[in-house]
């Protein structure tokens, strides 16, 4: 069964792409290119699902991002 996960992609101060899955606690990785990042994200998601197994709570649905001025 194929499942879909939202991946948030950011660039750090060193130029590395950092991918995080908001719906899976602790699921993140980094790479220099988008292709490499997506490949690593698939691996990270598989590992997170394997490790968390039935312990994982419900997968959160990403609703959106909002900018807040302070």
C-alpha positions in Angstrom: 0.0 0.0 0.0 1.4 3.4 -1.0 1.1 6.2 1.5 1.8 9.9 0.8 3.7 12.2 3.2 4.2 16.0 3.1 7.8 17.0 3.1 8.8 20.5 4.2 12.1 21.5 2.4 14.3 24.3 3.7 17.8 25.5 2.9 20.3 25.9 5.8 23.1 28.5 6.1 25.5 26.1 4.4 23.3 25.7 1.4 22.2 22.2 2.3 18.6 21.2 1.6 16.8 19.9 4.8 13.7 17.8 4.5 11.3 17.2 7.4 8.1 15.2 7.6 5.8 17.1 10.0 3.5 14.0 10.3 6.3 11.7 11.5 8.1 12.7 14.7 11.9 12.9 14.2 11.8 12.2 10.5 14.2 14.4 8.6 17.3 14.3 6.4 19.5 16.6 4.3 21.3 16.6 0.9 22.9 19.0 -1.6 20.4 18.5 -4.4 16.7 18.1 -4.6 16.9 14.7 -6.3 19.2 13.4 -3.6 17.0 14.9 -0.9 13.9 13.2 -2.2 15.7 9.8 -2.4 17.0 10.2 1.2 13.5 11.3 2.4 12.0 8.1 1.0 14.6 6.1 3.0 14.1 8.2 6.1 10.3 7.8 5.9 10.6 4.0 5.5 12.9 3.8 8.5 10.7 6.0 10.7 7.7 3.9 9.8 9.7 0.7 10.5 11.0 2.0 13.9 7.8 3.6 15.1 5.6 0.8 13.8 2.3 0.7 15.7 3.6 3.1 18.3 3.2 6.0 16.0 0.3 8.3 16.6 -2.0 9.5 13.8 -0.3 11.1 10.8 -0.8 14.8 11.0 -2.2 16.6 7.9 -0.3 19.7 6.9 -2.8 22.6 6.7 -0.4 25.3 5.6 2.1 28.0 6.6 1.4 31.5 7.9 3.7 34.4 8.4 3.4 36.2 11.7 4.9 39.7 12.3 6.1 40.3 15.9 
